[in-house]
Amino acid sequence: MANIAFIGLGNMGGPMAINLVKAGHQVCVFDLSKEAVAHVVEQGATTQAQASDCVKDAEFIISMLPAGKHVEAVYLSENGLINHIAKGALVIDSSTIDSPTSISVGAALLAQGINFIDAPVSGGVGGAVAGTLSFMVGGSEADFNQAKPVLDNMGKNVFHAGDHGAGQVAKACNNMLLSVLMLATSEALQLGISNGLDASVLSNIMSKSSGSNWTLDVYNPCPGVMGNVPSSNDYQGGFMVDLMAKDLGLAMDTAVKSHSSTPMGALARSLYAMHAANGNGAKDFSSAFNLFNQKK
């Protein structure tokens, strides 16, 4: 079992850290929220007053932070963790950030003898709790192989996407596709409903036909079609609209840098930004269903 430091105990990071504790690892956690720290400590983790004290003896340092600026600050600022992590340790950054920032942070750590992979995740809070996340890893094959047994304790699918930054690009592609599928599924369901079809009947027809997809079959956006999904709980829980809008921004930045054509992604970003601006930022991203509701 490994000595692991876990930095960032939000909706995703907290459950991920708990699964590492359950797997038998020695886990030291740090977060600015005392409540978040206390919850994970109750499950068997330890903590320190400073993140630097958590990481100094760690073999693995896992971070789950909101944005690239936070990752840069945590690792590379004047008092950053780069000054406290032991040489030969492996940093696993599971934050969803832009690929260039991930590459630059990794390069700075490597220059100090600290290994690094970017390993953003897919699967949402439910996947974090259940330990069924998908990890998209960017880094060397050796570092991927070293990290995989640890990642396996938090997920069921661990992919080596390529070199540093590749995990972030894969995550951007996946979430761009997810957003487009959710919008298209919502539009199709609302079209059927507007023409007298029952949403459950139409969902069943499409799920058994060529329109089948994850947002329809597993995460249906129409209230009442499925239980235990955000659409049947007033779109509470799940993956927030604000976060989808952020991820689509990252995807569009990636497209600009590579001169890629992403008209569907650009439209999805515009629609989710509008949906967030209308006061829906904290709702689940499947609430985009209401963008196509002519009665609202």
Protein Blocks (a to p, Z undefined) as FASTA:
>chain_A
ZZdddehjafklmmmmmmmmmnopacddddfblklmmmmmmnopacdfbfklmmmmpfbd
cdddfblklmmmmmmmmklmklmpcghiacddfbdcdfklmmmmmmmmmmnopacddddd
ehijmlmmnopaccddeddfklmmmmmmmmmmmccbdcdfbdehklmmmmmmmmmmmmmm
mmmmmmmmmmmmmnopafklmmmmmmmmmkbcfklmmmccbghkaghifklnoogghjdf
klmmmmmmmmmmmmmmnopacfklmmmmmmmmmmmmnopmmpcfklmmmmmmmkZZ
